[in-house]
């Protein structure tokens, strides 16, 4: 790809292999929620994640809901979640009739703060959902120890961290259950799609029952429980099988994109890279930076507007969930979350960005920074 006028913040990396597998699934007639690519994908994805089982789902949000529902989370229960995450994390708790309890994130990882989780555990707490924000795994050893002491379910929301490692262990086998998203902007994608990995056979069996409308696997059209249609199609699984085969290639190039940003933007004032703890291999989901010093107002938004005029699309970090109308928490204090949400920006990150493209984007970022500084 040569230099261009406008760079989107994300785009999928698709090849002839995806087309070949998709056409094979299409021509086989297995286009719905059964077929050989589904079985293949679940087996290969579980192996890649170091987990015993993978349960494919229609998207990442229903993957989260499926885990919580299968664990029996319901009305009157509380689930601890980070205040800085995509809204689906809290929505999945709400779908169960349970209450999400928000805690702040750590400035060292941008992930859920373990000490604040410990302080938030109460008599109604049933689970903790940790989110691997912008590809950095949460502190799962500490979270597992805490949850084991308290008898809580630990769920990893790894929608953004496929390909990450923590002390050599892959995302997907760091919690009791781990959920993934394969939305179009993720490291591997089928446009939509999700998955749950777990090494708990009873939980996996319950998820499979609920995923298929609650139908008894041994008695067709007999439904012992109320379930959901959370199935993935064989067509989507065909795409994901191809993406899994190419995952190392895709991850390697996305890593190179983010590393180039971090190297070339190391010196300019007002922009700081994502912190990475020792023992962590971050998943290269999005090039993530903080604009300005802590407490800065509007600087990130000025930079984003200037970059848009220069042909570079960006994304702001997520709005704190306690600041959203369905979850408004006027009394809660989440200073790290609020600061990151105010200053965070994502730059274009996808495997098809060439070295020439990266140079153009970086030059435009430097130009935009100079303009923003000049206006203040």
PEKAKA-V366678 format. One record per residue. N is the residue number from 1. RES is the residue in one small letter. PSI is psi in degrees with one decimal (none if undefined). BURIAL is b if it has 24 or more other C-alpha atoms within 12 Angstrom, else e. Layout:
((N	RES	PSI	BURIAL) (N	RES	PSI	BURIAL))
This chain:
((1	x	133.4	e) (2	x	170.4	e) (3	x	143.3	e) (4	x	173.6	e) (5	x	-32.7	e) (6	x	133.0	e) (7	x	117.7	b) (8	x	161.6	b) (9	x	-23.0	b) (10	x	152.8	b) (11	x	148.8	b) (12	x	156.0	b) (13	x	100.6	b) (14	x	148.2	b) (15	x	-175.3	e) (16	x	-27.4	e) (17	x	-43.7	e) (18	x	-43.3	b) (19	x	-41.7	e) (20	x	-45.1	e) (21	x	-39.2	b) (22	x	-44.1	b) (23	x	-36.8	e) (24	x	-43.9	b) (25	x	-42.3	b) (26	x	-47.3	e) (27	x	-23.5	e) (28	x	-19.7	e) (29	x	-10.4	e) (30	x	83.5	e) (31	x	-6.9	b) (32	x	-136.8	e) (33	x	22.3	b) (34	x	156.5	b) (35	x	163.5	b) (36	x	-30.2	b) (37	x	-32.0	b) (38	x	-48.7	b) (39	x	-42.0	b) (40	x	-44.8	b) (41	x	-46.5	b) (42	x	-40.9	b) (43	x	-45.6	b) (44	x	-35.0	b) (45	x	-41.9	b) (46	x	-43.9	b) (47	x	-41.6	e) (48	x	-34.9	b) (49	x	-3.6	b) (50	x	21.7	b) (51	x	160.4	b) (52	x	-33.7	b) (53	x	146.0	b) (54	x	136.4	b) (55	x	107.3	b) (56	x	145.1	b) (57	x	171.1	b) (58	x	-28.7	b) (59	x	177.1	b) (60	x	-30.7	b) (61	x	-46.3	b) (62	x	-24.3	b) (63	x	-44.8	b) (64	x	-47.9	b) (65	x	-39.7	b) (66	x	-43.6	b) (67	x	-50.2	b) (68	x	-41.8	b) (69	x	-42.0	b) (70	x	-28.3	b) (71	x	-3.2	b) (72	x	17.1	b) (73	x	132.4	b) (74	x	-166.7	b) (75	x	137.9	e) (76	x	-15.2	e) (77	x	159.2	b) (78	x	143.3	b) (79	x	126.4	b) (80	x	129.1	b) (81	x	157.4	b) (82	x	148.7	b) (83	x	-22.4	b) (84	x	100.9	b) (85	x	172.3	b) (86	x	147.5	b) (87	x	-22.7	b) (88	x	-31.1	b) (89	x	-45.4	b) (90	x	-37.0	b) (91	x	-40.8	b) (92	x	-37.5	b) (93	x	-44.2	b) (94	x	-36.6	b) (95	x	-31.6	b) (96	x	-6.8	b) (97	x	4.6	e) (98	x	174.5	b) (99	x	122.2	b) (100	x	132.2	b) (101	x	119.8	b) (102	x	140.2	b) (103	x	159.6	b) (104	x	168.5	b) (105	x	166.2	b) (106	x	137.7	b) (107	x	-18.5	b) (108	x	-24.8	e) (109	x	-18.2	b) (110	x	8.0	b) (111	x	171.3	b) (112	x	135.7	b) (113	x	116.0	b) (114	x	-39.5	b) (115	x	-37.6	e) (116	x	-30.5	b) (117	x	-47.2	b) (118	x	-40.2	b) (119	x	-24.6	e) (120	x	-11.5	b) (121	x	129.0	b) (122	x	-174.6	e) (123	x	-21.5	e) (124	x	-0.6	e) (125	x	128.4	b) (126	x	-24.6	b) (127	x	162.1	b) (128	x	131.2	b) (129	x	111.6	b) (130	x	142.8	b) (131	x	129.4	b) (132	x	78.2	b) (133	x	129.3	b) (134	x	36.6	b) (135	x	-3.7	b) (136	x	121.1	b) (137	x	145.4	b) (138	x	175.4	b) (139	x	79.1	b) (140	x	-35.3	b) (141	x	-45.1	e) (142	x	-39.7	e) (143	x	-39.3	b) (144	x	-42.1	b) (145	x	-43.2	e) (146	x	-47.9	b) (147	x	-34.6	b) (148	x	-41.2	e) (149	x	-36.9	e) (150	x	-4.0	e) (151	x	38.5	e) (152	x	149.3	b) (153	x	133.4	b) (154	x	118.5	b) (155	x	132.7	b) (156	x	122.5	b) (157	x	97.1	b) (158	x	31.1	b) (159	x	-30.0	b) (160	x	4.5	b) (161	x	23.7	b) (162	x	128.4	b) (163	x	-8.5	b) (164	x	155.3	b) (165	x	144.1	b) (166	x	112.1	b) (167	x	40.1	e) (168	x	-6.0	e) (169	x	136.8	b) (170	x	149.8	b) (171	x	133.0	b) (172	x	-15.0	b) (173	x	34.1	b) (174	x	-8.2	b) (175	x	-179.5	b) (176	x	-35.9	b) (177	x	147.8	b) (178	x	133.3	b) (179	x	145.8	b) (180	x	155.2	b) (181	x	142.3	b) (182	x	35.5	b) (183	x	164.3	b) (184	x	-19.9	b) (185	x	4.5	b) (186	x	170.5	b) (187	x	-47.3	b) (188	x	149.1	b) (189	x	153.4	b) (190	x	21.6	b) (191	x	-56.2	b) (192	x	174.6	b) (193	x	158.1	b) (194	x	179.6	b) (195	x	152.2	b) (196	x	131.1	b) (197	x	143.8	b) (198	x	156.2	b) (199	x	15.7	b) (200	x	105.4	b) (201	x	-35.7	e) (202	x	-41.4	e) (203	x	-41.6	b) (204	x	-42.6	b) (205	x	-42.4	b) (206	x	-39.5	b) (207	x	-40.3	b) (208	x	-37.5	b) (209	x	-50.2	b) (210	x	-33.8	b) (211	x	-29.9	b) (212	x	48.0	b) (213	x	12.3	b) (214	x	18.0	b) (215	x	132.7	e) (216	x	123.4	e) (217	x	-14.9	e) (218	x	0.6	e) (219	x	103.0	e) (220	x	137.6	e) (221	x	22.9	e) (222	x	124.9	e) (223	x	97.7	e) (224	x	-16.9	e) (225	x	163.8	e) (226	x	122.2	e) (227	x	-161.4	b) (228	x	157.1	b) (229	x	86.3	b) (230	x	27.7	b) (231	x	152.8	b) (232	x	149.4	b) (233	x	156.4	b) (234	x	-31.6	b) (235	x	-46.9	b) (236	x	-38.8	b) (237	x	-34.4	b) (238	x	-45.1	b) (239	x	-42.8	b) (240	x	-32.8	b) (241	x	-41.7	b) (242	x	-42.8	b) (243	x	-37.7	b) (244	x	-40.4	b) (245	x	-32.0	b) (246	x	8.4	b) (247	x	-43.2	b) (248	x	-39.6	e) (249	x	-46.3	e) (250	x	-46.2	b) (251	x	-42.7	b) (252	x	-43.0	e) (253	x	-40.1	b) (254	x	-37.9	b) (255	x	-44.4	b) (256	x	-37.8	b) (257	x	-50.4	b) (258	x	-39.7	b) (259	x	-37.0	b) (260	x	-45.7	b) (261	x	-50.1	b) (262	x	-35.0	b) (263	x	-46.6	e) (264	x	-18.5	e) (265	x	23.0	b) (266	x	-28.6	e) (267	x	-35.4	e) (268	x	146.7	e) (269	x	160.6	e) (270	x	2.0	b) (271	x	129.6	b) (272	x	138.5	b) (273	x	166.0	b) (274	x	132.4	b) (275	x	142.1	b) (276	x	124.0	b) (277	x	154.3	e) (278	x	143.3	e) (279	x	-1.1	e) (280	x	129.8	b) (281	x	107.8	b) (282	x	143.8	b) (283	x	134.7	b) (284	x	67.0	b) (285	x	-57.6	b) (286	x	137.2	b) (287	x	115.0	b) (288	x	129.8	b) (289	x	158.9	b) (290	x	135.1	b) (291	x	123.4	b) (292	x	171.2	b) (293	x	164.9	e) (294	x	141.4	b) (295	x	-0.5	e) (296	x	136.0	e) (297	x	130.7	e) (298	x	-8.5	e) (299	x	-43.2	b) (300	x	-43.6	b) (301	x	-35.7	b) (302	x	-42.9	b) (303	x	-43.6	b) (304	x	-43.3	b) (305	x	-40.2	b) (306	x	-41.9	b) (307	x	-37.7	b) (308	x	-40.9	b) (309	x	-26.2	e) (310	x	2.0	b) (311	x	21.2	b) (312	x	113.1	b) (313	x	140.6	b) (314	x	173.0	b) (315	x	138.9	b) (316	x	159.4	b) (317	x	164.9	b) (318	x	146.7	b) (319	x	135.3	b) (320	x	131.3	b) (321	x	-37.8	b) (322	x	-6.8	b) (323	x	0.4	b) (324	x	143.8	e) (325	x	-42.0	e) (326	x	-20.1	e) (327	x	23.0	b) (328	x	129.8	e) (329	x	88.5	e) (330	x	-23.0	e) (331	x	-16.6	e) (332	x	148.2	e) (333	x	121.2	e) (334	x	67.2	b) (335	x	-39.3	e) (336	x	-45.6	b) (337	x	-47.3	b) (338	x	-42.2	b) (339	x	-46.6	b) (340	x	-42.2	b) (341	x	-32.8	b) (342	x	-32.2	b) (343	x	-14.9	b) (344	x	141.4	b) (345	x	142.7	b) (346	x	133.1	b) (347	x	161.1	b) (348	x	128.0	b) (349	x	107.9	b) (350	x	158.1	b) (351	x	-23.2	b) (352	x	3.8	b) (353	x	123.9	b) (354	x	171.0	e) (355	x	-35.9	e) (356	x	-44.3	e) (357	x	-45.2	b) (358	x	-41.2	b) (359	x	-41.9	e) (360	x	-46.9	b) (361	x	-46.0	b) (362	x	-41.9	b) (363	x	-38.9	e) (364	x	-36.1	b) (365	x	-44.2	b) (366	x	-39.8	b) (367	x	-44.3	e) (368	x	-41.3	b) (369	x	-43.0	b) (370	x	-39.9	e) (371	x	-42.1	e) (372	x	-43.2	b) (373	x	-39.4	e) (374	x	-25.8	e) (375	x	-9.3	e) (376	x	none	e))
